[in-house]
Amino acid sequence: MIVKYTHELTIQLDVKPLGKPRMTRADSWRRRPCVIRYREFCDKIRAAARKVGKIPNSNHVDLVIIKSDFAYPKSWGKKKKEAMKLERHRHKPDVDNISKGVMDALFSEDSGIADLHAYKRWGEKDSITVKIYHFDGE
């Protein structure tokens, strides 16, 4: 069986990547700062997605997460910062927690997504690029 994906939509989000915090039932009425930041992050994603239009049902999503140089360790010099651009970002927040937040914000039901590829890289400007594909089965 040949799997063939067609590109449906690309959404460029100029937001600071934020991981989904561990939440409890009490967070529905208690206002913890980490939960408030997370909800604002999801609201920004939804607002950017509304500008693009209707989000199609999809089978495959690629996330490219870029963390800005503000997150570089202070001990790094200018040469090391230049060398690390678009290299793997292996520091917090975790890529899986960022993915959870983005998926929850974009899709009301994300259980239908079979493939999710997420990449976290160093860069000059915080951003998240979401590429949504649709599966053409044979």
C-alpha positions in Angstrom: 0.0 0.0 0.0 1.3 3.4 -1.0 0.6 6.2 1.4 0.2 9.5 -0.4 -0.4 12.8 1.4 -1.5 16.0 -0.2 -0.6 19.3 1.4 -3.7 21.1 2.6 -2.7 24.1 4.7 0.2 25.9 6.4 -0.3 28.1 9.4 2.6 30.3 10.5 2.2 31.2 14.2 4.4 34.0 15.6 4.0 32.9 19.2 6.5 31.9 21.9 6.3 28.1 22.1 4.9 27.0 25.5 4.4 23.5 26.9 1.1 22.3 28.2 1.2 22.3 32.1 -0.1 19.5 34.2 -3.6 20.5 35.1 -6.2 19.5 37.6 -9.9 19.9 38.0 -9.3 22.8 40.3 -7.7 24.8 37.4 -11.2 25.4 36.1 -11.8 27.9 38.9 -8.3 28.5 40.4 -6.2 30.9 38.4 -2.6 29.5 38.5 -0.2 31.6 36.4 1.1 28.7 34.3 -2.5 27.8 33.3 -3.3 31.4 32.5 -0.2 31.6 30.2 -1.2 28.3 28.6 -4.7 29.4 27.9 -3.5 32.7 26.4 -1.1 30.7 24.2 -4.0 28.6 22.9 -6.1 31.7 22.3 -3.3 33.2 20.1 -3.1 30.0 18.1 -6.8 29.9 17.6 -6.9 33.5 16.5 -4.1 32.9 14.0 -5.9 29.9 12.6 -9.1 31.8 12.2 -7.3 34.2 9.9 -6.3 31.4 7.7 -9.7 29.9 7.5 -11.3 26.6 8.3 -8.9 23.9 9.5 -9.5 20.8 7.4 -9.8 17.3 8.8 -6.4 15.8 8.6 -4.4 12.6 9.0 -0.9 14.0 9.2 0.5 17.1 10.9 4.1 18.5 10.9 5.1 21.0 13.5 8.3 23.0 13.2 8.9 24.8 16.5 11.6 27.5 16.5 12.9 28.9 19.8 14.5 32.3 19.7 18.0 33.3 20.7 16.5 34.7 24.0 16.5 31.1 25.1 20.2 30.6 24.3 22.2 30.0 27.5 24.0 33.2 28.6 27.3 31.4 28.6 27.2 30.9 24.8 29.2 33.2 22.6 28.1 34.8 19.3 29.9 32.1 17.3 28.2 29.3 19.1 24.8 31.0 18.7 25.3 31.3 14.9 26.4 27.7 14.7 23.3 26.5 16.5 20.7 28.2 14.3 18.2 25.6 13.1 20.0 22.9 15.0 18.1 20.7 17.4 16.8 22.4 20.5 17.1 20.0 23.4 16.1 22.2 26.3 12.8 22.9 27.9 9.9 23.1 27.1 9.5 19.5 25.9 8.5 19.1 22.3 5.7 16.7 23.2 4.1 19.3 25.6 4.3 22.0 23.0 2.7 19.6 20.5 -0.2 18.8 22.9 -0.9 22.5 23.3 -0.9 23.2 19.6 -3.0 20.2 18.7 -5.6 20.9 21.5 -5.9 24.6 20.3 -6.3 23.8 16.6 -8.4 20.6 16.6 -11.6 20.0 18.6 -11.0 16.3 18.1 -7.4 15.4 17.4 -7.7 11.7 17.9 -8.1 11.3 14.1 -4.6 12.4 13.4 -2.5 9.3 12.8 0.9 10.9 12.1 2.4 13.8 14.0 6.0 14.9 13.3 7.3 17.7 15.6 10.7 19.3 15.3 12.1 21.8 17.8 15.0 24.0 16.5 17.1 27.0 17.6 16.3 30.2 15.7 16.3 34.0 15.7 12.5 34.4 16.3 10.0 32.4 18.2 7.5 30.7 15.9 5.5 27.6 15.2 4.8 26.4 11.7 1.9 23.9 11.3 1.6 22.0 8.1 -1.6 20.0 7.8 -1.8 17.2 5.3 -4.7 14.9 4.2 -4.3 11.2 3.4 -5.3 10.0 0.0 -5.8 6.2 0.5 -5.8 3.7 -2.3 
